[in-house]
Amino acid sequence: MASLRDQLGGLVYSTEHGKTCPDCRAPIDDCRCEETSEQERLAALDGIVRIRRETSGRKGKGVTTISGVPLAHAELKALAKTLKQRCGTGGAVKDGMIEIQGDHRETLRNALTSMGYQVKLAGG
């Protein structure tokens, strides 16, 4: 983690370029930090989509999480929308992971295998 001096010592606004990115110090219009982080996330995947049921940090409410889907953020949101409609419930996309409310592991497994993904049920 960067020191406080490094965090506060950078250029925030320039009358020539406007706002600048705090990470790469380039103007916001020219910043490519988000694209490179998305490419790094996709490169780190192994091609297997993992489905698990989680309750930690959710006050006992069960959530089915889908991770490892090799899609960009916009396509991931579109896939999440179709899966939520298939299960008839809500959900969200957070940090490259799809969260579907409730325990829908088998339904999601069948839907994703029919779409051509290699799927594993992870966790207990």
Secondary structure, 3 states (H helix, E strand, C coil): CCCHHHHHCCCCEECCCEEECCCCCCEHHHCCHHHHHHHHHHHCCCCEEEEEEECCCCCCCCEEEEECCCCCHHHHHHHHHHHHHHHCCCEEEECCEEEEEECCHHHHHHHHHHCCCEEEECCC
